[in-house]
Amino acid sequence: MEKRNKIIYWIATGLLSVMMLMSSSMYILNHEMVSQTFASLGFPIYIIYPLAILKILGVIAILSRKSKFLKEWAYAGFFFNFVLALSAHWVVNDGEFMPAFVALILLILSYRFDEKVFA
C-alpha cells in the first residue's frame, strides 16, 4: 500500500512539476503570445514574469521538502492559480480550460498523497 502511495505521489508531483516548468518557460520565452492570452482573459500583463518565477519557486518548494511552511504555500498558490485559470477560460469560453483542470487534479493528488507518504 505504501509503495502504491509513493508511486502515485511521484507520478502526480512529477507531472505537475513538468507542467509548471513548461508553463514558466513559455511565459518567459513566448511572452508575446502569453500576453495576448492574458489580455483576452482579462488579466494584467505585468503579472506574467512574476507568475513564471513563482511557479519555478513553487516547484522547488514542493520537491525540495526543506520547509513545510513553504511547501504548503506553494500548494496553496498553485491551487488558486489553477482555479482562477480554469474559471477564466471557462468564462471566456475559449475551450482552453483542460490544462488547468488537469493541473488541478494533479495538484490534489500530489497534496493528498504527500500527506500519506511523508506523514
N, C-alpha and C positions, 0 to 999 in steps of 0.2 A: 504494500500500500504506500509506504514511504517513497519507494523508488518511482512509482507511478506519479506521485505528487511532485517529485523533483523534475521528472521529465516534462510534465505539464507546465510547471513553473518556468523552466528554462526555455521551452519552445515559445510560450506566450511572451516572456520577457525578451527573448532574443528577437522575435518578430516585431514586437513593439519598438525595441531599440533600433532595429534596422529602419522601420517606418519613420521614426523621429529623426534619425540621422540623414535619411534620404530627403525628408521634408526640409530640414535645416539647410542642406546643401542646395536644394532647389531655391529656397528663399534667398540664398546668397549668390548663387551662380546664375539664376534666371530671374533676376529681380523685376525686370520689365513685365514679364507675363504674370508673376505673382502680384505685382502692383495692380494690374488690370483686374485680376480676380478679387483682390481685397476691395478695390473700389466698387466692383459690381455687387459685392456682398454688403457694402455699406460700412466697411471697417476702414479706419485711418491707415494710410500707407506707412506712416512713420513707425508703426509697431513691428514691421516685418523683420528688420535686423535684430532688435531686442528679442523678439519671439524666437528667432533662429538660435540665438545664443542661449536663451533659457531652455530650449529643447535639448541642446547639447549638454548643458549643465544638469538637466533633469535625468538624462540617460546616465551620466556619470554618477549622480547621487544614488540612483537605483542600483546600478551594477556594482559600485564600489562598496556599498554597505558600511561605509565609515561612520555615518551618522544617521540614527533612526529618525531624528528630527528632520533632517534634510530630505531623507527618503520619503517620509510622509508628505512633506510639502511638494516634492516632485510629483508624487502620485496625485495629490490634490490639484496641482497646477495643470497636469495633463488631463485630469477629469474635466475641469472647467473648460479647457481649450477644446476638447473633443465635443463636449455638449454644445458649446457655442458654435463650433464649426458645423456640426450636424444640423442644428436648428437654423443657422443662417442659410445653408444650402437647401434645406427643406423649404424655407420661406420663399426664397427667390425661385425655387422650382427649376434649378439648373441640372438636376439629375446627378450631381456630384457628391451626394451625401454618403455614399457607400464607404469610401476610405475612412471617414470619421467614425462611422458605425463600427467598422472592423477594428479600428484603433481602440474604440471604447470597450468592445468585447475583450480584446487582448489585455487592455489595462485592468479590467475587472478580474480576469483570470489570473494575471500576474499578481495583483494585490492579494486576492484570496489565497492563492497557493503560496505566496511569500509568507503569509501568516502560518500556514500549515507546515511548511518546510523549515523555516527558520525560527519558529516559536520557542 
